[in-house]
Amino acid sequence: MNKKLPDLLDPLNLELSIKQDTTPALRQRLYSAELFGTTREVVIEHAGEEYRLRLTRQGKLILTK
């Protein structure tokens, strides 16, 4: 199973796509490059609360409330 990752350097490729994973649980898969676009932080609203998902310089993810 060879999946092509989105081009990280293409500034025009900002469309968010949701792909179905082929695992038995049928999870949705989001690529971080699509989620962040050209930014390093996104805000996620969950149950009326805001959470911040940040991308570090080392390429790691930090989720804070």
C-alpha positions in Angstrom: 0.0 0.0 0.0 1.9 3.0 -1.3 0.1 6.3 -0.5 1.4 9.6 -1.9 1.8 12.2 0.8 0.6 15.8 -0.1 3.3 18.1 -1.4 4.4 20.1 1.6 5.9 22.9 -0.5 2.9 23.6 -2.8 1.3 26.7 -1.3 -1.8 26.3 -3.5 -2.5 22.8 -2.2 -4.6 24.0 0.8 -7.7 21.9 0.2 -8.5 19.8 3.3 -9.2 16.2 2.3 -10.6 13.5 4.5 -9.6 10.0 3.5 -11.0 6.8 4.9 -8.4 4.5 6.4 -8.6 0.9 5.4 -8.4 -0.5 8.9 -11.3 -2.4 10.3 -12.4 0.5 12.5 -12.8 2.7 9.4 -11.1 5.7 11.0 -10.8 9.0 9.2 -7.2 10.1 8.3 -6.1 13.7 8.1 -2.6 14.6 7.0 -1.0 17.2 9.2 0.3 19.2 6.2 -3.3 19.6 5.0 -4.5 20.5 8.5 -1.9 23.2 9.1 -1.4 24.5 5.6 1.1 27.3 5.9 0.6 27.9 9.6 2.1 26.2 12.7 -1.0 26.3 14.9 -4.7 25.4 14.5 -7.6 25.8 16.9 -9.9 22.8 17.4 -13.3 23.3 19.0 -14.5 20.3 21.0 -17.6 20.2 23.3 -17.6 24.0 23.5 -13.9 24.2 24.4 -11.0 25.5 22.4 -7.8 23.5 22.0 -4.7 24.5 20.2 -2.7 22.1 18.1 0.9 23.4 17.5 3.6 22.1 15.3 7.1 22.5 16.9 10.3 23.3 15.2 11.3 19.6 15.7 8.2 18.6 13.8 6.3 17.3 16.9 2.7 18.1 17.8 1.5 19.7 21.1 -2.2 19.9 22.0 -3.1 22.3 24.8 -6.4 23.6 26.2 
